[in-house]
C-alpha cells in the first residue's frame, strides 16, 4: 500500500485517514470472504468412470513398498542410552533443533543404490514404492530450491528421489511420495513442541507462509521426478491443519496432476489407526495403520500400511521382525478384503536395507513368483467364512469369475469343502498354482456343498493357492 495512504497529514493526501478506514475494512472483509469461498470449494469433481480409470493401476497393484528414510537413520534408534526410538526420535527424545541438525553433516549413505532397491521391491512382487520425500522432521530427501534442509546439504550431495525415479522408470515400478504436513524444523510451522520452550520462540511465525512453502515443494515433486502415482500425506492431526486446508491441498495436488492419487490424510477426520475418514472428507483412499479391517471395507478403497518389525525408521536394536509366513498371510488377508498392502522397510544410514528385511522380501518374492496372479487385479472374497484360509476373485473379460483359494490350514484327508452354489462344478476347472497342469476333482457333497480333493500334503505350508477357473 502507498505510504501516504497510511499516514494522515502527509503532504499530498487526497483523502483523510478516517475516510479510508471503512474502505480498508471492506477490503479485508472481501478478502476474507474470497479466501473462505476458495477453502470451501468442493473437492475436484469427476465421474465414476473417470475415478475408476484413475484408480485402476493402484487397485490392480495390491502390493507396494513403504520406505521411511531420513536423518533419523543416523542415530539408529538410540539417544542417551535409550534404544526404543525411530523416525520420531527428535520429538520423543526431545532433541534440541541445533543438536538434531548435526545429523545432516553425518548423513552420507555411500552404499545407497537406487537400482538395487527398486529391483528388490520388484522381485518381491511389489508394484509401487512410496518413500518419505519429507517426514515430520522436515528434512527433504530431494534437491529442493526452497530450503537447505535437504539432501544436497549433506556430505552425500545426491538427489535420492531423482535416482529412485530413474530406477523405477527403468523397472516399471510406480514411484509415490509420502510428504508430511507436520514439520518440526520449519520456522513458520505451528504449533511448536511444548518441550522446546524458549529454544524455539514462535516469534513472527506465519502458518500460512509455511503452507505456501509446502506447496512449492509439492510443485517440485510433481514436476521434477517423472510421473508420480500417489501423494501420501501424513501429520494432519494438529489443530493448525483444518478441513478447509485439507480440501484446498487436495484440490491443489490434483491441479498439479489430475491423474495423481491422494490419500485421506490430506484432510482431517481420520479415525485413528483404523485409518478411514467420514463422508465428505477429501482423499481417494483410507489408510489403516498397523492393522487390517476385520471384515474389510466394502465399496471403499483402502491400504493397510505396516512395519516389518516395530519401527518405521531404522532401529538397530529392533529385531522383532514378523515372520515371512505372517507377512504372506497378511497380504492374502488384505487382498481377500479388497485392500492394498504397503509394507515398510527402514533403510540403514549407509543406504542399505536391513538384512532381515532383505530376507523377507526375497522369500515373499519366491511365493509371489508362483502365486502373484491370486493377488494382482483381484477383488474381495465372495465367501463369508473361510476357516481354511482366504479367498480372492478376479473377473475375466468373458464376465466369468476366477476364484483363488488361499489355503493356510490344510484340510483333513485333503478334502476342501466350499459353500453350495459357489460355482457349477461342471463348468470350472480346479488346479493348484504350484502345479497348474494337474487338475483336481470337484464334486457335490452333502447339502450340495462343493468338495475338492487335494493332495495329502500342502505344496506350500505358508499358503497354497487353489485356482477355480471357468472352462473355455
Residue, then its C-alpha position, 0 to 999 in steps of 0.5 A: x500500500x502507498x505510504x501516504x495512504x497510511x499516514x494522515x497529514x502527509x503532504x499530498x493526501x487526497x483523502x483523510x485517514x478516517x475516510x479510508x478506514x471503512x474502505x480498508x475494512x471492506x477490503x479485508x472483509x472481501x478478502x476474507x470472504x474470497x479466501x473462505x469461498x476458495x477453502x470451501x470449494x468442493x473437492x475436484x469433481x469427476x465421474x465414476x468412470x473417470x475415478x475408476x480409470x484413475x484408480x485402476x493401476x493402484x487397485x490392480x497393484x495390491x502390493x507396494x513398498x513403504x520406505x521411511x528414510x531420513x536423518x533419523x537413520x543416523x542415530x539408529x534408534x538410540x539417544x542417551x542410552x535409550x534404544x526404543x526410538x525411530x523416525x520420531x526420535x527428535x520429538x520423543x527424545x526431545x532433541x534440541x533443533x541445533x543438536x538434531x541438525x548435526x545429523x545432516x553433516x553425518x548423513x552420507x549413505x555411500x552404499x545407497x543404490x537406487x537400482x538395487x532397491x527398486x529391483x528388490x521391491x520388484x522381485x518381491x512382487x511389489x508394484x509401487x514404492x512410496x518413500x518419505x520425500x519429507x517426514x515430520x522432521x522436515x528434512x527433504x530427501x530431494x534437491x529442493x530450491x526452497x530450503x537447505x534442509x535437504x539432501x544436497x546439504x549433506x556430505x552425500x550431495x545426491x538427489x535420492x528421489x531423482x535416482x529412485x525415479x530413474x530406477x523405477x522408470x527403468x523397472x516399471x515400478x510406480x514411484x509415490x511420495x509420502x510428504x508430511x504436513x507436520x514439520x518440526x524444523x520449519x520456522x513458520x510451522x505451528x504449533x511448536x513442541x511444548x518441550x522446546x520452550x524458549x529454544x524455539x520462540x514462535x516469534x513472527x511465525x506465519x502458518x500460512x507462509x509455511x503452507x505456501x512453502x509446502x506447496x512449492x515443494x509439492x510443485x517440485x515433486x510433481x514436476x521434477x521426478x517423472x510421473x508420480x502415482x500417489x501423494x501420501x500425506x501424513x501429520x494432519x492431526x494438529x489443530x493448525x491443519x483444518x478441513x478447509x486446508x485439507x480440501x484446498x491441498x487436495x484440490x491443489x495436488x490434483x491441479x498439479x496432476x489430475x491423474x495423481x492419487x491422494x490419500x485421506x490424510x490430506x484432510x482431517x477426520x481420520x479415525x485413528x489407526x483404523x485409518x478411514x475418514x467420514x463422508x465428505x472428507x477429501x482423499x481417494x483412499x483410507x489408510x489403516x495403520x498397523x492393522x487390517x479391517x476385520x471384515x474389510x471395507x466394502x465399496x471403499x478403497x483402502x491400504x493397510x500400511x505396516x512395519x516389518x518389525x516395530x519401527x518405521x525408521x531404522x532401529x538397530x536394536x529392533x529385531x522383532x521382525x514378523x515372520x515371512x509366513x505372517x507377512x504372506x498371510x497378511x497380504x492374502x488377508x488384505x487382498x481377500x478384503x479388497x485392500x492394498x498392502x504397503x509394507x515398510x522397510x527402514x533403510x540403514x544410514x549407509x543406504x542399505x536395507x536391513x538384512x532381515x528385511x532383505x530376507x523377507x522380501x526375497x522369500x515373499x518374492x519366491x511365493x509371489x513368483x508362483x502365486x502373484x496372479x491370486x493377488x494382482x487385479x483381484x477383488x474381495x472374497x465372495x465367501x463369508x467364512x473361510x476357516x481354511x484360509x482366504x479367498x480372492x476373485x478376479x473377473x475375466x473379460x468373458x464376465x466369468x469369475x476366477x476364484x483363488x483359494x488361499x489355503x493356510x490350514x490344510x484340510x483333513x484327508x485333503x478334502x476342501x469343502x466350499x459353500x453350495x452354489x459357489x460355482x457349477x462344478x461342471x463348468x470350472x476347472x480346479x488346479x493348484x498354482x504350484x502345479x497348474x497342469x494337474x487338475x483336481x476333482x470337484x464334486x457335490x457333497x452333502x447339502x450340495x456343498x462343493x468338495x475338492x480333493x487335494x493332495x495329502x500334503x500342502x505344496x506350500x505350508x505358508x499358503x497354497x493357492x487353489x485356482x477355480x477357473x471357468x472352462x473355455 
